[in-house]
Amino acid sequence: MGQKSNVLTLRKSENSSTALARNSKTFILGFTFLNFFEKLLSNKNVLLVNKEINFEANKLYLNFSLFFRSTKVLNYRRRGFNSDKQKISFNFESFNALIKNHFSLLRTNTVQLSFINLNKSADRKFLTFLFKKLKRFVGVIFSRRFNLFIDFLKLTDLFAHNKIAAKPYLFLLGQIFRVLPKRKHNRFLVFLKLLFQVIIQDKLSPYSSNIAGIKLIINGKLKGKTRSSSSCIQVGSVPVQSLSKNIEFSKLHVYTLFGSFGFKIWIHRK
């Protein structure tokens, strides 16, 4: 019997940020700009999913994929996603000041910006289907966080249709788990089990996705126990020993009042 191969060395997940430059000074300047820009967007309730910055031929190219979080969610409880008319606005004054402060030393003549709004890519029918399946966990997992539940459904739709990577989706799962008390850890595991079953539908279902299997491992002091334990949730087939399959891997550390927890996820896409 052969030993299991190391998934980290064989399959490296695609980086969500790139900064191409010829010298080290330009690279460091672009890297610091991406960090400051991500903090600026987080204060404006905007999630930066993908970010790219390239320097070429005395020009600066910026490519971003943005997800705007929901602010007014009173209409969702009554009408659902059929009346999703959220106004999305962004103030570019602070963004222009940030560009001038970081790139005033460079001799770039042209700055090209490219923004992709991921909110417009969500399918309302699939969101309504997710809402009906997972609405019973609103008072348990998403207590006093209904806006987070709406954003979670939208990101689940984007994740199921391969429009976002596993890293930002795993980060959102960690944010949901971070504030839960120990008595709700078991309910969170049940919620994840049902969530993965809803995402991986049959081929005959009208809301089928391109995901064939999901595997999630949580390590830490679950349920407030003194010793750390491990919990594995797997739905579908996840062949981690085959290089011919499209397997996406990501991991994350979540820090709570009960200690640190490790999240590892494998996604087998068709």
Sequence and secondary structure as in RCSB ss.txt:
>XXXX:A:sequence
MGQKSNVLTLRKSENSSTALARNSKTFILGFTFLNFFEKLLSNKNVLLVNKEINFEANKLYLNFSLFFRSTKVLN
YRRRGFNSDKQKISFNFESFNALIKNHFSLLRTNTVQLSFINLNKSADRKFLTFLFKKLKRFVGVIFSRRFNLFI
DFLKLTDLFAHNKIAAKPYLFLLGQIFRVLPKRKHNRFLVFLKLLFQVIIQDKLSPYSSNIAGIKLIINGKLKGK
TRSSSSCIQVGSVPVQSLSKNIEFSKLHVYTLFGSFGFKIWIHRK
>XXXX:A:secstr
      HHHH     SEEEE SSHHHHHHHHHHHHHHHHHHHHTTEEEEEEEEEEETTEEEEEEEEEE     HH
HHHHGGGG         HHHHHHHHHHHSSS   EEEEEEEEGGGG  HHHHHHHHHHHGGGTTTTSTT HHHHH
HHHHHHHHHHTTSS HHHHHHHHHHHHHT  GGGHHHHHHHHHHHHHHHS  TTSTT  SEEEEEEEEEE GGG 
SS EEEEEEEE   TT TTSEEEEEEEEEEETTEEEEEEEEEEE 
